[in-house]
Amino acid sequence: MKTCQLIIFLFISTMATSQGLNIGFSTGSTLLKLESNYSIGDKIEVGAFYGLGIKSLSPHYIGATGKYQFPKSKTTKGDIGGYVGASAGFMYSPSYEVFVIDGFNSYYETVKAEKKFGGSLFFGYDQYMGRKGRVSSFEEIHLGYMPNVLSYALKGLFGALKGEGDINPSKYAWWGFTLGIRVRLGK
């Protein structure tokens, strides 16, 4: 409960003065990532994020992020702006029980809670929509140690296809890919 209160406090405090509210659905690092950034000038943004986790699939991920925005360029589909950045935070996966079937035997096995530190360097771009460009879609590629749902699912699938039923793939990876929508408030 204290963790939820801390997360709510962090988001309310950063959103109160935020000039950019970022909401993204991720296919790589987390199932749903909420991010709030504060603009320092026209090119630098700093903020906080929370990645939703599910016990057996992906850990919760909370931390800080910063990025540098390159100048926008015009294309036939609208304005595009590239950026680079870094993120760091804590990953938490609570303990849970798994029902295991091993031949004719079945039993419950407890997976212990995990707390880890992770982060990434990322690069991406925003494709701005509308006349003022307050809404944009974005794509990011992350390189670093972070939760990764897609990697976990692929390792589990390939393990099952090989007949390794008891494979326990890692919930973490050294890469990630994020897609989402970003809404800008202010300016």
C-alpha positions as CSV (number, residue, x, y, z in Angstrom):
1,M,0.0,0.0,0.0
2,K,2.9,2.4,0.8
3,T,4.4,1.7,-2.6
4,C,1.1,2.7,-4.3
5,Q,0.9,5.9,-2.2
6,L,4.5,6.8,-3.2
7,I,3.7,6.2,-6.9
8,I,0.6,8.4,-6.7
9,F,2.4,11.1,-4.9
10,L,5.3,11.1,-7.5
11,F,2.9,11.4,-10.4
12,I,0.7,14.1,-8.9
13,S,3.7,16.2,-7.9
14,T,5.3,15.9,-11.4
15,M,2.1,16.4,-13.3
16,A,1.2,19.5,-11.3
17,T,3.9,21.5,-13.1
18,S,4.4,19.3,-16.1
19,Q,4.5,20.7,-19.6
20,G,4.3,17.2,-21.2
21,L,2.2,14.3,-20.1
22,N,3.4,11.1,-21.7
23,I,1.3,7.9,-21.9
24,G,2.6,4.9,-23.7
25,F,1.7,1.3,-24.4
26,S,4.8,-0.8,-24.7
27,T,5.5,-4.0,-26.6
28,G,9.0,-4.3,-25.1
29,S,9.7,-3.1,-21.6
30,T,6.3,-3.1,-19.9
31,L,2.7,-3.7,-20.6
32,L,1.7,-0.1,-19.8
33,K,4.0,2.7,-19.0
34,L,2.9,6.1,-17.6
35,E,5.4,9.0,-17.8
36,S,5.3,12.6,-16.8
37,N,8.0,15.1,-18.0
38,Y,8.9,18.7,-17.2
39,S,10.4,20.7,-19.9
40,I,13.6,22.7,-19.2
41,G,13.9,25.0,-22.1
42,D,13.0,23.8,-25.6
43,K,15.4,20.8,-25.8
44,I,15.6,19.1,-22.4
45,E,13.0,17.2,-20.5
46,V,13.2,15.4,-17.1
47,G,10.5,13.3,-15.4
48,A,9.3,10.2,-13.7
49,F,7.7,7.0,-15.0
50,Y,5.8,4.0,-13.8
51,G,5.7,0.7,-15.7
52,L,2.8,-1.5,-14.7
53,G,3.8,-5.1,-13.8
54,I,2.0,-8.4,-13.5
55,K,3.2,-10.9,-10.9
56,S,4.2,-13.8,-13.2
57,L,4.8,-11.8,-16.4
58,S,6.6,-8.6,-15.7
59,P,7.9,-6.6,-12.7
60,H,6.7,-3.1,-11.7
61,Y,9.2,-0.5,-12.8
62,I,9.4,3.0,-11.3
63,G,12.1,5.6,-11.9
64,A,13.4,8.8,-13.5
65,T,14.0,9.7,-17.1
66,G,15.7,12.5,-19.0
67,K,16.0,13.3,-22.7
68,Y,17.4,15.7,-25.2
69,Q,15.1,16.8,-28.1
70,F,16.6,17.4,-31.6
71,P,14.9,20.1,-33.7
72,K,11.7,19.1,-35.5
73,S,11.8,18.4,-39.2
74,K,9.0,18.6,-41.7
75,T,7.9,15.5,-43.7
76,T,5.0,14.7,-46.0
77,K,3.1,13.2,-43.0
78,G,3.8,16.2,-40.6
79,D,6.5,17.2,-38.2
80,I,8.9,14.6,-36.7
81,G,11.3,15.2,-33.8
82,G,14.0,12.9,-32.7
83,Y,15.4,12.5,-29.2
84,V,17.9,10.6,-27.1
85,G,17.7,9.9,-23.4
86,A,18.4,7.8,-20.4
87,S,16.2,6.2,-17.7
88,A,17.0,4.5,-14.4
89,G,14.8,3.0,-11.7
90,F,13.8,0.1,-9.5
91,M,12.1,-3.1,-10.6
92,Y,9.9,-5.0,-8.2
93,S,8.3,-8.4,-8.7
94,P,6.2,-9.7,-5.7
95,S,6.4,-13.4,-4.7
96,Y,3.7,-15.7,-6.1
97,E,3.0,-19.5,-6.4
98,V,3.1,-21.6,-9.5
99,F,1.3,-24.9,-10.0
100,V,3.9,-27.3,-11.5
101,I,3.1,-30.6,-13.2
102,D,6.1,-32.9,-13.5
103,G,5.1,-36.2,-15.1
104,F,2.6,-37.8,-12.7
105,N,3.6,-35.4,-9.8
106,S,2.1,-32.0,-9.2
107,Y,3.0,-29.4,-6.6
108,Y,3.1,-25.7,-5.9
109,E,6.4,-23.8,-6.1
110,T,6.9,-20.4,-4.7
111,V,8.7,-17.8,-6.8
112,K,10.5,-15.3,-4.4
113,A,10.0,-11.6,-4.6
114,E,12.7,-9.7,-6.5
115,K,14.0,-6.1,-6.2
116,K,16.5,-4.9,-8.8
117,F,17.9,-1.7,-10.2
118,G,17.9,-1.1,-13.9
119,G,18.0,1.5,-16.6
120,S,18.5,2.1,-20.3
121,L,19.8,4.5,-22.9
122,F,17.1,5.1,-25.6
123,F,16.6,6.9,-28.8
124,G,13.3,7.6,-30.5
125,Y,11.1,10.0,-32.4
126,D,7.8,11.8,-32.1
127,Q,5.4,12.2,-35.0
128,Y,3.4,15.2,-34.2
129,M,-0.4,15.4,-35.0
130,G,-2.6,18.5,-35.4
131,R,-1.8,22.1,-36.1
132,K,-0.1,22.8,-32.8
133,G,1.5,19.4,-32.4
134,R,0.3,18.9,-28.8
135,V,-0.4,15.2,-29.5
136,S,2.2,12.9,-30.9
137,S,2.8,9.2,-31.4
138,F,6.2,7.9,-30.5
139,E,8.5,5.0,-30.9
140,E,11.6,4.2,-28.8
141,I,14.4,1.6,-28.8
142,H,16.0,1.0,-25.4
143,L,19.4,-0.6,-24.7
144,G,20.0,-1.5,-21.0
145,Y,18.8,-3.7,-18.2
146,M,15.0,-3.5,-17.8
147,P,11.8,-5.6,-17.7
148,N,10.9,-7.0,-21.1
149,V,7.5,-8.7,-21.7
150,L,8.2,-9.5,-25.4
151,S,11.6,-11.2,-24.6
152,Y,10.0,-13.2,-21.8
153,A,7.2,-14.4,-24.1
154,L,9.5,-15.3,-26.9
155,K,11.9,-17.3,-24.7
156,G,8.9,-19.1,-23.2
157,L,7.4,-19.9,-26.6
158,F,10.7,-21.2,-28.0
159,G,11.3,-23.2,-24.9
160,A,7.9,-24.8,-25.2
161,L,8.5,-25.6,-28.9
162,K,11.8,-27.3,-28.0
163,G,10.0,-29.4,-25.4
164,E,11.6,-27.7,-22.4
165,G,8.4,-27.5,-20.3
166,D,10.2,-26.4,-17.2
167,I,12.0,-23.5,-18.8
168,N,12.1,-20.3,-16.6
169,P,12.9,-17.4,-18.9
170,S,14.2,-14.2,-17.4
171,K,11.8,-11.3,-17.1
172,Y,14.6,-8.9,-17.9
173,A,16.5,-8.1,-21.1
174,W,19.1,-5.8,-22.5
175,W,16.8,-4.3,-25.1
176,G,13.2,-3.0,-25.4
177,F,10.9,-1.4,-27.9
178,T,8.2,1.1,-26.9
179,L,5.2,2.5,-28.8
180,G,2.8,5.1,-27.4
181,I,1.0,8.4,-27.4
182,R,2.3,11.6,-25.9
183,V,0.1,14.6,-24.9
184,R,1.7,18.0,-24.2
185,L,0.1,20.4,-21.8
186,G,1.2,24.0,-21.4
187,K,3.4,26.0,-23.9
